[in-house]
């Protein structure tokens, strides 16, 4: 039996033995079947395309001192791309991804930060992570920004205290 045949049968048969008003959701009822005797229409999601699967990020890093800039592609689940350490970068992101918390979020407004300068390095991360769009910028302008950057090493390069 094909996958689409199995999936198309699941919604129609999921509550076949449940009477209207019963089941795990209070007030839930089965959709009315057409009176023409035709089978109910089942909507299927579009087929998955390779370019839509997994998490994909583009990381652009500038002002590291050794080059004018670098751009890496990172794919996770499965790990791959041109990033120098895709497995470690994906593992770091997976550890930092928790329900209700954006691993790329900037610091909270009004946070007191040390006036420690971490160097001129900047990074721009775009793409999709955990099904959500990402457009995050990083620098090392103060202690909070340095900590934010360092929390995402090796996604972002280790600046070595630059």
N, C-alpha and C positions, 0 to 999 in steps of 0.2 A: 504494500500500500504506500502511495507516495506521501511525502510530508504534507503537501497542501491538502490532500484528502483527509489526513488525520486532523490537521488544524481546523479545517472547515467543519468537521463533525463535532469538535469540542464545544463551541458555543451553542449549537443546537441541542446537544444532548446533556449539557452540564446540569440542568435542572429538570430533566424529563420526568423524574419521579416526584417532584416537589409540587405540591398544590399551590395555587395562588395564595399569597399572604404568608406562606411558610418559608423556611430557609434561614440562612445566616443573617440576612438583612431584613430588619423589620419593615413591613409594608412592601416587600419585594413581590412582584408578580411576573409571571411569564408573559412575554410578548404574545399578542393575539396572533394566531395562525391565520393565514389567508383562507377565506371560505371557498375558494375556487378549487381546492384540493391540490394546488401546486405546493411544492416544498418551499419553506421560508428562505428568503434570500440571506446569504451569509456574506458579510463584507470581509474581505481578506486584506491584510496590509500589503503594500507593494513589495516586490522582491527586494532583498537586501543587495545593495551594490557594494563592491569591494571598497570603493572610495568613501562609503558611508560607515564602514565598520570600524570599531575600535576608537581609541582616543588619539587625536592628532594635534601636534603643536609645532609651531615655527618659533624658534628662539633666535633672536638677533642680538648679538653682544657687541658693544663698541667700547673703545677707549681702554683696552686692557694693557696697552703699552707695547705688546709684541706685534700687533697687527692693527690695521685700521678698523677692522670689524669682521665678524664671522656670523654666518647664518646656518643653523642646523634645523633639520626636520626630525621630529620625534614621533614615533607611533608606539602605542602601547596596546597590549591585549590582542595580538602578540607584540612584543618589543621589536623595534626596528627603526630604520631611517638612517640619516647621516650623522646623528648625534654620536659623539665619541663613546659614550657609555649608556646605551639605551636601557639596558636591564636595570642598572642602578638608578637612573633617572626615573624610570617608571615605578620602581619600588618606593622611592622617596615620595613621589606624588601619591601613590596608593596609601602609604602610611599617614600622610597629611590630609587625606580626603576623608572627612567624617560628615555625617548628616548635619545639615544646617551651617556648615563652616566652609567658606571658600578658601582653598589653599593659596590662591593668588591675591586675596584681598589686601588692600593697603591698610596701614595701621589706623586705629580709631582716631577721629579728630580730637584734638586737645591732649593727646598723649604726650607726657614729658619724655624727652629723649636727650641722651647725652650729646654734647657738641663735639663728637668725635668724627673726624673726616676719614672715610675709608678709601678714598681715591676716586678717580674720574670715571670708573667703569659704569656703563649703563646697559640695560637689557630690556627688550620688548618681546613679550610672549603673546602669541595669538593662536587661535585655533579652537578646538573643542576638547573639553575634559569633562568626564562624567555626564555627558549629554548636554553640557552647558557651554555657551560661547565664552571664550577667554580673550581679553584684550588688556594685558597688565604691563605696567612699566616699573622698572626697578632701577635704583641707583644706590650709592653708598655715601650719601650726603651727611648722615648722622647715625647715632647708635641704633635707633629704631630701624632705619633703612638697611644698615649693615646686618642686623639680626634677621630681618625679613629675607634678605638675599641669601645669607648663610643657611637658613632653614631649607632652602630649595637647592643647595649643592647636593648632587652633581647635575641637576637640570641646568642650573646656572654654574658657570665655571668657578672653581675655588680660586680666589684672587690672591691667596697666600698672604693676606694681611696688607695688600698693596695700599 
